[in-house]
């Protein structure tokens, strides 16, 4: 009788390497308890374990068994612990491979400060930044030629033939490593579209396009232009952009531009602007509360999301996901790596994975359970119950182990 009434969602999960299995066990325990509490048993997560990474290689000789990849593709929503990247050969990075293979074009990361968390910022209250990092292009394409190799020489030769003036700008061409940075209109716009939609759905006030378009006009600069074009066409009724503000200012004067901005604000439109990537860093240090949602290219996003995370407790507590909003395929995971040096000690912080689970529950539309997870983490930290990575930064706090912390969250819930 129960089987017909319980709504189950099957979630393939990869325990991962290093601290992965420990934080995975802790996160699953919290999520299962939360779902049970929120829905009194009428909803359930049905976990299916699949191997990947170093542990899979040691057991099966494969870094990413075909069954694992098929499960992630087939079930759409999955959960993953950190994977150790193979050194010297094989797949360049399993994580990058997975993102490209599943076309997970959004890397979604959140840096949210919880009361009680240590922060290098003097005034961290209100830091709540969501970052949409493009996840398939730019440096993730991985086209690089090492200096002095036949590939590099062939590439230089054809470049010399086709663009002699540009070739002449290269300093000591034969000593140059060459990297290619492709940024496409489709890639940029699908990322910005996801960010705009998320910002609107979550009632955010500002979306910032972060780029380095002052120097790289046709990649970073184009990202900015394509982002604005999308906001002003597909999201015309719901956004007001800095570009529109400037255009009105130029054609009708500053007062008209300010009046249009005021009107947009009172219509609750989303303010879309752009900031040069290095200025984003400066503002993250001085006034991080001004950011709501940041949409950016791959390399910028890598730096910006780690910097933002460090303001709000560090990698042990910042959640992440890799998502294709068009197909609905998504992998929710901890942002940090496998921290092999902590493995087996029972001390790692499971918060990043637990909060990735919160994101996953929201993605499934299970908002009541997601809210409970967030409350559980908030209250546990507020009660100064934290793992060693945070405890060592807070005076007079005794660190909890991985499972003890999970139990404290469950006790609250
Ligand atoms: P790391 O994130 O494993 O460790 C960086 C620092 O953070 C270390 O001091 C570590 O002890 C600490 N740390 C990380 N997670 C923690 C946690 N939950 N609780 C407390 N402290 C924590 O980064 P790394 O050492 O550069 O990478 C180790 C391996 O993980 C590498 O093979 C790397 O490629 C891989 N990696 C995987 C992913 C992923 O699977 N998404 C992400 C990053 C790195």
Boltz pocket constraint, residues with backbone or C-beta under 6 A from the ligand:
constraints:
  - pocket:
      binder: B
      contacts: [[A, 19], [A, 23], [A, 81], [A, 82], [A, 83], [A, 84], [A, 85], [A, 86], [A, 95], [A, 315], [A, 316], [A, 333], [A, 334], [A, 335], [A, 336], [A, 337], [A, 338], [A, 339], [A, 340], [A, 341], [A, 342], [A, 347], [A, 348], [A, 349], [A, 350], [A, 352], [A, 389]]
      max_distance: 6.0
